[in-house]
């Protein structure tokens, strides 16, 4: 079973604050993803990566940066957080794309006041 | 790009009743189709996946129907029980391009009343 660990589980910050969300996967998956989940929108892809040092832009990237430092670690950075970024964030990993299953972390609930 | 519409957003049924959740998609090149389940307060886990042409997959009390002609995917619960109460998301991936991103539907919150 793939293991994807996110930290922190909950985060509160103020508008303009700096936030880093962390994700680690331990199954040597090539692909890692950051999604945000909002009511009425389902899951929307922010950024993804297919290996260390690689970064691909997702569907809702504005206001977010990401960095894949190793095969295991993928970070999401909010450098000037805004209230519109209040959301539930999920990290996921997969062996490949297409028909491969995504394995999700437990999620990080972020509130920007 | 791909757009996925999932209906209904909320569904309440009595235990033992059937329930149907439907997704329609726009990209005719879509090839991989998934259903994920999210229990309250938990993360998403794969429920079922369907590939290629019209196909019926069954398991765990669910049936998945794929109609590529109509670009429609459905999840059918034959006899719901309280443990099925959760949010369900369809997801679709096309074959075009080197990176086949998944596009998720908006989700359906299913409540099964004992």
Interface residues (C-beta under 8 A of the other chain):
Chain A: X35 X40 X41 X42 X43 X44 X45 X48 X50 X56 X58 X59 X90 X92 X97 X98 X99 X101 X102 X104 X105 X106 X107
Chain B: X1 X4 X6 X9 X31 X32 X34 X36 X42 X43 X44 X45 X46 X49 X51 X89 X91 X93 X95 X99 X100 X101 X102 X103 X104 X105 X106 X107
